[in-house]
Amino acid sequence: MLEQITEKDKIEISKVLERFKKSKTEKEIFYNLCFAICAPQAKFKNNLLVQEKLVNIGFFEQDTDLKTLKSIVKLVRFQKKADYLLKLKNNFHNIKNLIKTFQSNPFQLRELLVSCISGIGYKAASHFLRNLGATDLAIIDT
């Protein structure tokens, strides 16, 4: 049974969407992409723990070996995600430039993110872009 969206719900949704529209630092963008890579078939709570661990070890700023990353990503099921995180880190400069160049066209940017970032599909890319403030993309979920 579908419930009606109340005026209070609409206000809360608007607040969340406004928070997404705030500009993000390079570091915030990087960790949002890490989150998107770790999200598929993982519990949200566990993904938050992985992101927290990545921040705590300074993954954005410092070199991290694959063994350490694999031990961290155990919480989100697939250790292959550690490989994806390293690839992201190694290519982040190029990805950041793509985001800057195509941010005004979220549909094209989503296509580029899916094709350029290992481990990110359309759903994760759409969530990521929503977190950057793009509200034009539908996110279909079950």
Order of alpha helices (4+ residues) and beta strands (2+ residues): alpha-alpha-alpha-alpha-alpha-alpha-alpha
